Amino acid sequence: MTDRLACRECHSLHEASVQACPVCGSSSLSDDWAGCVIVAHPNQSDVAGAMIVTQPGHMP
């Protein structure tokens, strides 16, 4: 079992103990993900723009 879950809707990563995504509220979480992008300043990042990320955080 992984220590993080990825939200299937907004693609954010969270502790494995959550039942729903704190970002978008979805309960569709998965422990099957690979790779991670950390976005600190989404409004200044070309990568965040390409991934349609608007909030700072960890994205699989």
PQR file with spaces between the fields and no chain letter, atoms N, CA, C, O and H, PARSE charges and radii, in Angstrom:
ATOM       1  N    MET     1       0.830   -1.178    0.000 -0.4000 1.5000
ATOM       2  CA   MET     1       0.000    0.000    0.000 -0.0000 2.0000
ATOM       3  C    MET     1       0.878    1.246    0.000  0.5500 1.7000
ATOM       4  O    MET     1       1.893    1.303    0.694 -0.5500 1.4000
ATOM       5  N    THR     2       0.479    2.233   -0.780 -0.4000 1.5000
ATOM       6  CA   THR     2       1.240    3.472   -0.876 -0.0000 2.0000
ATOM       7  C    THR     2       0.862    4.422    0.263  0.5500 1.7000
ATOM       8  O    THR     2      -0.193    4.275    0.881 -0.5500 1.4000
ATOM       9  H    THR     2      -0.346    2.186   -1.344  0.4000 1.0000
ATOM      10  N    ASP     3       1.728    5.392    0.532 -0.4000 1.5000
ATOM      11  CA   ASP     3       1.422    6.351    1.588 -0.0000 2.0000
ATOM      12  C    ASP     3       0.679    7.577    1.058  0.5500 1.7000
ATOM      13  O    ASP     3       0.329    8.474    1.825 -0.5500 1.4000
ATOM      14  H    ASP     3       2.585    5.512    0.031  0.4000 1.0000
ATOM      15  N    ARG     4       0.436    7.613   -0.266 -0.4000 1.5000
ATOM      16  CA   ARG     4      -0.301    8.722   -0.875 -0.0000 2.0000
ATOM      17  C    ARG     4      -1.331    8.191   -1.866  0.5500 1.7000
ATOM      18  O    ARG     4      -1.130    7.152   -2.494 -0.5500 1.4000
ATOM      19  H    ARG     4       0.720    6.884   -0.889  0.4000 1.0000
ATOM      20  N    LEU     5      -2.428    8.916   -1.996 -0.4000 1.5000
ATOM      21  CA   LEU     5      -3.464    8.601   -2.970 -0.0000 2.0000
ATOM      22  C    LEU     5      -3.582    9.753   -3.956  0.5500 1.7000
ATOM      23  O    LEU     5      -3.446   10.917   -3.579 -0.5500 1.4000
ATOM      24  H    LEU     5      -2.592    9.761   -1.487  0.4000 1.0000
ATOM      25  N    ALA     6      -3.834    9.429   -5.219 -0.4000 1.5000
ATOM      26  CA   ALA     6      -4.043   10.443   -6.249 -0.0000 2.0000
ATOM      27  C    ALA     6      -5.536   10.567   -6.534  0.5500 1.7000
ATOM      28  O    ALA     6      -6.248    9.568   -6.636 -0.5500 1.4000
ATOM      29  H    ALA     6      -3.944    8.483   -5.525  0.4000 1.0000
ATOM      30  N    CYS     7      -5.988   11.790   -6.660 -0.4000 1.5000
ATOM      31  CA   CYS     7      -7.379   12.038   -7.022 -0.0000 2.0000
ATOM      32  C    CYS     7      -7.531   11.835   -8.525  0.5500 1.7000
ATOM      33  O    CYS     7      -6.769   12.399   -9.311 -0.5500 1.4000
ATOM      34  H    CYS     7      -5.410   12.602   -6.577  0.4000 1.0000
ATOM      35  N    ARG     8      -8.502   11.038   -8.921 -0.4000 1.5000
ATOM      36  CA   ARG     8      -8.728   10.785  -10.342 -0.0000 2.0000
ATOM      37  C    ARG     8      -9.352   11.984  -11.055  0.5500 1.7000
ATOM      38  O    ARG     8      -9.311   12.056  -12.283 -0.5500 1.4000
ATOM      39  H    ARG     8      -9.120   10.580   -8.283  0.4000 1.0000
ATOM      40  N    GLU     9      -9.919   12.913  -10.316 -0.4000 1.5000
ATOM      41  CA   GLU     9     -10.579   14.072  -10.916 -0.0000 2.0000
ATOM      42  C    GLU     9      -9.616   15.244  -11.102  0.5500 1.7000
ATOM      43  O    GLU     9      -9.461   15.735  -12.220 -0.5500 1.4000
ATOM      44  H    GLU     9      -9.952   12.854   -9.318  0.4000 1.0000
ATOM      45  N    CYS    10      -8.961   15.703  -10.021 -0.4000 1.5000
ATOM      46  CA   CYS    10      -8.105   16.893  -10.112 -0.0000 2.0000
ATOM      47  C    CYS    10      -6.616   16.555  -10.105  0.5500 1.7000
ATOM      48  O    CYS    10      -5.783   17.446  -10.269 -0.5500 1.4000
ATOM      49  H    CYS    10      -9.087   15.303   -9.113  0.4000 1.0000
ATOM      50  N    HIS    11      -6.269   15.274   -9.916 -0.4000 1.5000
ATOM      51  CA   HIS    11      -4.903   14.762   -9.998 -0.0000 2.0000
ATOM      52  C    HIS    11      -3.992   15.211   -8.864  0.5500 1.7000
ATOM      53  O    HIS    11      -2.772   15.126   -9.005 -0.5500 1.4000
ATOM      54  H    HIS    11      -6.946   14.550   -9.782  0.4000 1.0000
ATOM      55  N    SER    12      -4.526   15.679   -7.764 -0.4000 1.5000
ATOM      56  CA   SER    12      -3.695   16.065   -6.630 -0.0000 2.0000
ATOM      57  C    SER    12      -3.387   14.841   -5.768  0.5500 1.7000
ATOM      58  O    SER    12      -4.122   13.853   -5.794 -0.5500 1.4000
ATOM      59  H    SER    12      -5.517   15.748   -7.650  0.4000 1.0000
ATOM      60  N    LEU    13      -2.293   14.913   -5.003 -0.4000 1.5000
ATOM      61  CA   LEU    13      -1.884   13.812   -4.127 -0.0000 2.0000
ATOM      62  C    LEU    13      -2.209   14.147   -2.680  0.5500 1.7000
ATOM      63  O    LEU    13      -2.103   15.295   -2.249 -0.5500 1.4000
ATOM      64  H    LEU    13      -1.696   15.715   -4.981  0.4000 1.0000
ATOM      65  N    HIS    14      -2.613   13.099   -1.927 -0.4000 1.5000
ATOM      66  CA   HIS    14      -3.004   13.293   -0.534 -0.0000 2.0000
ATOM      67  C    HIS    14      -2.575   12.100    0.300  0.5500 1.7000
ATOM      68  O    HIS    14      -2.263   11.033   -0.229 -0.5500 1.4000
ATOM      69  H    HIS    14      -2.698   12.167   -2.277  0.4000 1.0000
ATOM      70  N    GLU    15      -2.564   12.294    1.610 -0.4000 1.5000
ATOM      71  CA   GLU    15      -2.257   11.210    2.541 -0.0000 2.0000
ATOM      72  C    GLU    15      -3.247   10.067    2.319  0.5500 1.7000
ATOM      73  O    GLU    15      -4.399   10.291    1.948 -0.5500 1.4000
ATOM      74  H    GLU    15      -2.817   13.161    2.040  0.4000 1.0000
ATOM      75  N    ALA    16      -2.785    8.852    2.548 -0.4000 1.5000
ATOM      76  CA   ALA    16      -3.613    7.667    2.300 -0.0000 2.0000
ATOM      77  C    ALA    16      -4.806    7.568    3.253  0.5500 1.7000
ATOM      78  O    ALA    16      -5.717    6.775    3.014 -0.5500 1.4000
ATOM      79  H    ALA    16      -1.849    8.670    2.849  0.4000 1.0000
ATOM      80  N    SER    17      -4.813    8.347    4.309 -0.4000 1.5000
ATOM      81  CA   SER    17      -5.897    8.259    5.288 -0.0000 2.0000
ATOM      82  C    SER    17      -7.154    9.032    4.879  0.5500 1.7000
ATOM      83  O    SER    17      -8.191    8.879    5.524 -0.5500 1.4000
ATOM      84  H    SER    17      -4.073    8.991    4.503  0.4000 1.0000
ATOM      85  N    VAL    18      -7.091    9.855    3.830 -0.4000 1.5000
ATOM      86  CA   VAL    18      -8.272   10.652    3.451 -0.0000 2.0000
ATOM      87  C    VAL    18      -9.299    9.772    2.739  0.5500 1.7000
ATOM      88  O    VAL    18      -8.941    8.815    2.053 -0.5500 1.4000
ATOM      89  H    VAL    18      -6.248    9.978    3.307  0.4000 1.0000
ATOM      90  N    GLN    19     -10.566   10.102    2.908 -0.4000 1.5000
ATOM      91  CA   GLN    19     -11.655    9.389    2.254 -0.0000 2.0000
ATOM      92  C    GLN    19     -12.136   10.118    1.001  0.5500 1.7000
ATOM      93  O    GLN    19     -12.721    9.515    0.101 -0.5500 1.4000
ATOM      94  H    GLN    19     -10.858   10.880    3.466  0.4000 1.0000
ATOM      95  N    ALA    20     -11.876   11.435    0.960 -0.4000 1.5000
ATOM      96  CA   ALA    20     -12.268   12.260   -0.186 -0.0000 2.0000
ATOM      97  C    ALA    20     -11.185   13.304   -0.418  0.5500 1.7000
ATOM      98  O    ALA    20     -10.477   13.690    0.512 -0.5500 1.4000
ATOM      99  H    ALA    20     -11.401   11.925    1.691  0.4000 1.0000
ATOM     100  N    CYS    21     -11.059   13.751   -1.634 -0.4000 1.5000
ATOM     101  CA   CYS    21     -10.052   14.750   -2.003 -0.0000 2.0000
ATOM     102  C    CYS    21     -10.379   16.087   -1.333  0.5500 1.7000
ATOM     103  O    CYS    21     -11.480   16.608   -1.508 -0.5500 1.4000
ATOM     104  H    CYS    21     -11.634   13.438   -2.390  0.4000 1.0000
ATOM     105  N    PRO    22      -9.438   16.646   -0.569 -0.5600 1.5000
ATOM     106  CA   PRO    22      -9.697   17.935    0.060  0.2800 2.0000
ATOM     107  C    PRO    22      -9.705   19.103   -0.939  0.5500 1.7000
ATOM     108  O    PRO    22     -10.173   20.191   -0.603 -0.5500 1.4000
ATOM     109  N    VAL    23      -9.200   18.895   -2.141 -0.4000 1.5000
ATOM     110  CA   VAL    23      -9.158   19.948   -3.148 -0.0000 2.0000
ATOM     111  C    VAL    23     -10.490   20.052   -3.887  0.5500 1.7000
ATOM     112  O    VAL    23     -11.067   21.136   -3.974 -0.5500 1.4000
ATOM     113  H    VAL    23      -8.820   18.012   -2.414  0.4000 1.0000
ATOM     114  N    CYS    24     -10.982   18.923   -4.422 -0.4000 1.5000
ATOM     115  CA   CYS    24     -12.199   18.970   -5.247 -0.0000 2.0000
ATOM     116  C    CYS    24     -13.383   18.223   -4.641  0.5500 1.7000
ATOM     117  O    CYS    24     -14.504   18.339   -5.137 -0.5500 1.4000
ATOM     118  H    CYS    24     -10.513   18.043   -4.351  0.4000 1.0000
ATOM     119  N    GLY    25     -13.149   17.457   -3.571 -0.4000 1.5000
ATOM     120  CA   GLY    25     -14.239   16.744   -2.910 -0.0000 2.0000
ATOM     121  C    GLY    25     -14.551   15.364   -3.463  0.5500 1.7000
ATOM     122  O    GLY    25     -15.425   14.673   -2.939 -0.5500 1.4000
ATOM     123  H    GLY    25     -12.239   17.363   -3.168  0.4000 1.0000
ATOM     124  N    SER    26     -13.850   14.950   -4.518 -0.4000 1.5000
ATOM     125  CA   SER    26     -14.115   13.649   -5.130 -0.0000 2.0000
ATOM     126  C    SER    26     -13.705   12.510   -4.197  0.5500 1.7000
ATOM     127  O    SER    26     -12.720   12.621   -3.468 -0.5500 1.4000
ATOM     128  H    SER    26     -13.140   15.511   -4.944  0.4000 1.0000
ATOM     129  N    SER    27     -14.450   11.439   -4.226 -0.4000 1.5000
ATOM     130  CA   SER    27     -14.077   10.246   -3.465 -0.0000 2.0000
ATOM     131  C    SER    27     -13.395    9.215   -4.362  0.5500 1.7000
ATOM     132  O    SER    27     -13.114    8.099   -3.925 -0.5500 1.4000
ATOM     133  H    SER    27     -15.250   11.349   -4.819  0.4000 1.0000
ATOM     134  N    SER    28     -13.131    9.583   -5.606 -0.4000 1.5000
ATOM     135  CA   SER    28     -12.459    8.688   -6.554 -0.0000 2.0000
ATOM     136  C    SER    28     -10.952    8.872   -6.417  0.5500 1.7000
ATOM     137  O    SER    28     -10.347    9.696   -7.102 -0.5500 1.4000
ATOM     138  H    SER    28     -13.360   10.489   -5.961  0.4000 1.0000
ATOM     139  N    LEU    29     -10.349    8.076   -5.504 -0.4000 1.5000
ATOM     140  CA   LEU    29      -8.923    8.147   -5.211 -0.0000 2.0000
ATOM     141  C    LEU    29      -8.248    6.845   -5.597  0.5500 1.7000
ATOM     142  O    LEU    29      -8.867    5.782   -5.548 -0.5500 1.4000
ATOM     143  H    LEU    29     -10.841    7.406   -4.948  0.4000 1.0000
ATOM     144  N    SER    30      -6.977    6.922   -5.980 -0.4000 1.5000
ATOM     145  CA   SER    30      -6.270    5.732   -6.426 -0.0000 2.0000
ATOM     146  C    SER    30      -4.868    5.679   -5.832  0.5500 1.7000
ATOM     147  O    SER    30      -4.210    6.708   -5.675 -0.5500 1.4000
ATOM     148  H    SER    30      -6.473    7.785   -6.019  0.4000 1.0000
ATOM     149  N    ASP    31      -4.415    4.465   -5.502 -0.4000 1.5000
ATOM     150  CA   ASP    31      -3.025    4.295   -5.087 -0.0000 2.0000
ATOM     151  C    ASP    31      -2.157    3.829   -6.248  0.5500 1.7000
ATOM     152  O    ASP    31      -0.971    3.550   -6.068 -0.5500 1.4000
ATOM     153  H    ASP    31      -4.949    3.629   -5.630  0.4000 1.0000
ATOM     154  N    ASP    32      -2.743    3.743   -7.439 -0.4000 1.5000
ATOM     155  CA   ASP    32      -2.030    3.303   -8.643 -0.0000 2.0000
ATOM     156  C    ASP    32      -1.623    4.517   -9.474  0.5500 1.7000
ATOM     157  O    ASP    32      -2.343    4.913  -10.391 -0.5500 1.4000
ATOM     158  H    ASP    32      -3.706    3.970   -7.585  0.4000 1.0000
ATOM     159  N    TRP    33      -0.472    5.109   -9.154 -0.4000 1.5000
ATOM     160  CA   TRP    33       0.040    6.259   -9.889 -0.0000 2.0000
ATOM     161  C    TRP    33       1.563    6.190   -9.895  0.5500 1.7000
ATOM     162  O    TRP    33       2.164    5.514   -9.061 -0.5500 1.4000
ATOM     163  H    TRP    33       0.112    4.787   -8.409  0.4000 1.0000
ATOM     164  N    ALA    34       2.176    6.886  -10.831 -0.4000 1.5000
ATOM     165  CA   ALA    34       3.642    6.903  -10.937 -0.0000 2.0000
ATOM     166  C    ALA    34       4.091    8.302  -11.328  0.5500 1.7000
ATOM     167  O    ALA    34       3.447    8.961  -12.144 -0.5500 1.4000
ATOM     168  H    ALA    34       1.688    7.436  -11.508  0.4000 1.0000
ATOM     169  N    GLY    35       5.179    8.750  -10.753 -0.4000 1.5000
ATOM     170  CA   GLY    35       5.708   10.073  -11.064 -0.0000 2.0000
ATOM     171  C    GLY    35       4.988   11.149  -10.283  0.5500 1.7000
ATOM     172  O    GLY    35       3.881   10.945   -9.786 -0.5500 1.4000
ATOM     173  H    GLY    35       5.703    8.214  -10.090  0.4000 1.0000
ATOM     174  N    CYS    36       5.640   12.310  -10.181 -0.4000 1.5000
ATOM     175  CA   CYS    36       5.074   13.388   -9.391 -0.0000 2.0000
ATOM     176  C    CYS    36       5.639   14.719   -9.867  0.5500 1.7000
ATOM     177  O    CYS    36       6.837   14.828  -10.131 -0.5500 1.4000
ATOM     178  H    CYS    36       6.540   12.475  -10.585  0.4000 1.0000
ATOM     179  N    VAL    37       4.791   15.725   -9.977 -0.4000 1.5000
ATOM     180  CA   VAL    37       5.197   17.091  -10.297 -0.0000 2.0000
ATOM     181  C    VAL    37       4.808   17.955   -9.108  0.5500 1.7000
ATOM     182  O    VAL    37       3.661   17.918   -8.663 -0.5500 1.4000
ATOM     183  H    VAL    37       3.818   15.636   -9.763  0.4000 1.0000
ATOM     184  N    ILE    38       5.747   18.730   -8.593 -0.4000 1.5000
ATOM     185  CA   ILE    38       5.460   19.651   -7.500 -0.0000 2.0000
ATOM     186  C    ILE    38       5.337   21.046   -8.093  0.5500 1.7000
ATOM     187  O    ILE    38       6.281   21.559   -8.693 -0.5500 1.4000
ATOM     188  H    ILE    38       6.679   18.761   -8.954  0.4000 1.0000
ATOM     189  N    VAL    39       4.178   21.651   -7.926 -0.4000 1.5000
ATOM     190  CA   VAL    39       3.912   22.972   -8.479 -0.0000 2.0000
ATOM     191  C    VAL    39       3.866   23.978   -7.328  0.5500 1.7000
ATOM     192  O    VAL    39       2.988   23.909   -6.468 -0.5500 1.4000
ATOM     193  H    VAL    39       3.411   21.234   -7.439  0.4000 1.0000
ATOM     194  N    ALA    40       4.820   24.916   -7.322 -0.4000 1.5000
ATOM     195  CA   ALA    40       4.876   25.930   -6.272 -0.0000 2.0000
ATOM     196  C    ALA    40       4.132   27.197   -6.672  0.5500 1.7000
ATOM     197  O    ALA    40       3.436   27.791   -5.848 -0.5500 1.4000
ATOM     198  H    ALA    40       5.533   24.972   -8.021  0.4000 1.0000
ATOM     199  N    HIS    41       4.269   27.617   -7.921 -0.4000 1.5000
ATOM     200  CA   HIS    41       3.657   28.851   -8.410 -0.0000 2.0000
ATOM     201  C    HIS    41       2.944   28.562   -9.729  0.5500 1.7000
ATOM     202  O    HIS    41       3.499   28.821  -10.797 -0.5500 1.4000
ATOM     203  H    HIS    41       4.835   27.135   -8.591  0.4000 1.0000
ATOM     204  N    PRO    42       1.717   28.028   -9.668 -0.5600 1.5000
ATOM     205  CA   PRO    42       1.028   27.614  -10.895  0.2800 2.0000
ATOM     206  C    PRO    42       0.791   28.745  -11.886  0.5500 1.7000
ATOM     207  O    PRO    42       0.747   28.499  -13.092 -0.5500 1.4000
ATOM     208  N    ASN    43       0.637   29.968  -11.415 -0.4000 1.5000
ATOM     209  CA   ASN    43       0.391   31.083  -12.331 -0.0000 2.0000
ATOM     210  C    ASN    43       1.654   31.530  -13.068  0.5500 1.7000
ATOM     211  O    ASN    43       1.568   32.335  -13.996 -0.5500 1.4000
ATOM     212  H    ASN    43       0.672   30.168  -10.436  0.4000 1.0000
ATOM     213  N    GLN    44       2.822   31.024  -12.673 -0.4000 1.5000
ATOM     214  CA   GLN    44       4.087   31.378  -13.313 -0.0000 2.0000
ATOM     215  C    GLN    44       4.732   30.177  -14.013  0.5500 1.7000
ATOM     216  O    GLN    44       5.878   30.270  -14.452 -0.5500 1.4000
ATOM     217  H    GLN    44       2.892   30.371  -11.919  0.4000 1.0000
ATOM     218  N    SER    45       4.028   29.070  -14.122 -0.4000 1.5000
ATOM     219  CA   SER    45       4.613   27.821  -14.610 -0.0000 2.0000
ATOM     220  C    SER    45       4.003   27.373  -15.934  0.5500 1.7000
ATOM     221  O    SER    45       2.786   27.228  -16.049 -0.5500 1.4000
ATOM     222  H    SER    45       3.097   28.994  -13.765  0.4000 1.0000
ATOM     223  N    ASP    46       4.862   27.156  -16.934 -0.4000 1.5000
ATOM     224  CA   ASP    46       4.392   26.609  -18.207 -0.0000 2.0000
ATOM     225  C    ASP    46       3.896   25.177  -18.035  0.5500 1.7000
ATOM     226  O    ASP    46       2.914   24.777  -18.659 -0.5500 1.4000
ATOM     227  H    ASP    46       5.850   27.274  -16.840  0.4000 1.0000
ATOM     228  N    VAL    47       4.576   24.409  -17.190 -0.4000 1.5000
ATOM     229  CA   VAL    47       4.167   23.019  -16.939 -0.0000 2.0000
ATOM     230  C    VAL    47       2.788   22.996  -16.281  0.5500 1.7000
ATOM     231  O    VAL    47       1.930   22.205  -16.672 -0.5500 1.4000
ATOM     232  H    VAL    47       5.374   24.734  -16.684  0.4000 1.0000
ATOM     233  N    ALA    48       2.569   23.851  -15.291 -0.4000 1.5000
ATOM     234  CA   ALA    48       1.261   23.915  -14.629 -0.0000 2.0000
ATOM     235  C    ALA    48       0.179   24.312  -15.630  0.5500 1.7000
ATOM     236  O    ALA    48      -0.938   23.797  -15.574 -0.5500 1.4000
ATOM     237  H    ALA    48       3.266   24.494  -14.973  0.4000 1.0000
ATOM     238  N    GLY    49       0.502   25.217  -16.537 -0.4000 1.5000
ATOM     239  CA   GLY    49      -0.461   25.613  -17.565 -0.0000 2.0000
ATOM     240  C    GLY    49      -0.821   24.464  -18.475  0.5500 1.7000
ATOM     241  O    GLY    49      -1.986   24.286  -18.830 -0.5500 1.4000
ATOM     242  H    GLY    49       1.409   25.636  -16.582  0.4000 1.0000
ATOM     243  N    ALA    50       0.184   23.676  -18.860 -0.4000 1.5000
ATOM     244  CA   ALA    50      -0.055   22.526  -19.732 -0.0000 2.0000
ATOM     245  C    ALA    50      -0.868   21.438  -19.029  0.5500 1.7000
ATOM     246  O    ALA    50      -1.653   20.731  -19.661 -0.5500 1.4000
ATOM     247  H    ALA    50       1.130   23.820  -18.572  0.4000 1.0000
ATOM     248  N    MET    51      -0.670   21.314  -17.710 -0.4000 1.5000
ATOM     249  CA   MET    51      -1.395   20.303  -16.929 -0.0000 2.0000
ATOM     250  C    MET    51      -2.732   20.836  -16.415  0.5500 1.7000
ATOM     251  O    MET    51      -3.490   20.093  -15.792 -0.5500 1.4000
ATOM     252  H    MET    51      -0.032   21.888  -17.197  0.4000 1.0000
ATOM     253  N    ILE    52      -3.029   22.096  -16.663 -0.4000 1.5000
ATOM     254  CA   ILE    52      -4.232   22.769  -16.160 -0.0000 2.0000
ATOM     255  C    ILE    52      -4.288   22.683  -14.629  0.5500 1.7000
ATOM     256  O    ILE    52      -5.305   22.296  -14.054 -0.5500 1.4000
ATOM     257  H    ILE    52      -2.414   22.700  -17.169  0.4000 1.0000
ATOM     258  N    VAL    53      -3.179   23.052  -13.986 -0.4000 1.5000
ATOM     259  CA   VAL    53      -3.069   23.082  -12.534 -0.0000 2.0000
ATOM     260  C    VAL    53      -3.215   24.530  -12.088  0.5500 1.7000
ATOM     261  O    VAL    53      -2.502   25.405  -12.580 -0.5500 1.4000
ATOM     262  H    VAL    53      -2.353   23.366  -14.454  0.4000 1.0000
ATOM     263  N    THR    54      -4.131   24.788  -11.161 -0.4000 1.5000
ATOM     264  CA   THR    54      -4.354   26.153  -10.685 -0.0000 2.0000
ATOM     265  C    THR    54      -3.990   26.335   -9.215  0.5500 1.7000
ATOM     266  O    THR    54      -3.910   27.467   -8.739 -0.5500 1.4000
ATOM     267  H    THR    54      -4.710   24.077  -10.761  0.4000 1.0000
ATOM     268  N    GLN    55      -3.767   25.239   -8.485 -0.4000 1.5000
ATOM     269  CA   GLN    55      -3.419   25.303   -7.074 -0.0000 2.0000
ATOM     270  C    GLN    55      -2.025   24.729   -6.859  0.5500 1.7000
ATOM     271  O    GLN    55      -1.665   23.753   -7.517 -0.5500 1.4000
ATOM     272  H    GLN    55      -3.832   24.319   -8.872  0.4000 1.0000
ATOM     273  N    PRO    56      -1.214   25.311   -5.946 -0.5600 1.5000
ATOM     274  CA   PRO    56       0.081   24.721   -5.636  0.2800 2.0000
ATOM     275  C    PRO    56      -0.088   23.359   -4.974  0.5500 1.7000
ATOM     276  O    PRO    56      -1.080   23.121   -4.285 -0.5500 1.4000
ATOM     277  N    GLY    57       0.869   22.470   -5.177 -0.4000 1.5000
ATOM     278  CA   GLY    57       0.827   21.160   -4.535 -0.0000 2.0000
ATOM     279  C    GLY    57       1.522   20.082   -5.341  0.5500 1.7000
ATOM     280  O    GLY    57       2.239   20.374   -6.298 -0.5500 1.4000
ATOM     281  H    GLY    57       1.675   22.663   -5.737  0.4000 1.0000
ATOM     282  N    HIS    58       1.304   18.817   -4.946 -0.4000 1.5000
ATOM     283  CA   HIS    58       1.894   17.643   -5.585 -0.0000 2.0000
ATOM     284  C    HIS    58       0.899   17.054   -6.581  0.5500 1.7000
ATOM     285  O    HIS    58      -0.255   16.801   -6.234 -0.5500 1.4000
ATOM     286  H    HIS    58       0.721   18.580   -4.169  0.4000 1.0000
ATOM     287  N    MET    59       1.338   16.839   -7.797 -0.4000 1.5000
ATOM     288  CA   MET    59       0.494   16.246   -8.828 -0.0000 2.0000
ATOM     289  C    MET    59       1.183   15.002   -9.394  0.5500 1.7000
ATOM     290  O    MET    59       2.373   15.043   -9.709 -0.5500 1.4000
ATOM     291  H    MET    59       2.275   17.044   -8.079  0.4000 1.0000
ATOM     292  N    PRO    60       0.440   13.893   -9.524 -0.5600 1.5000
ATOM     293  CA   PRO    60       1.053   12.697  -10.099  0.2800 2.0000
ATOM     294  C    PRO    60       1.209   12.815  -11.604  0.5500 1.7000
ATOM     295  O    PRO    60       1.710   11.892  -12.247 -0.5500 1.4000
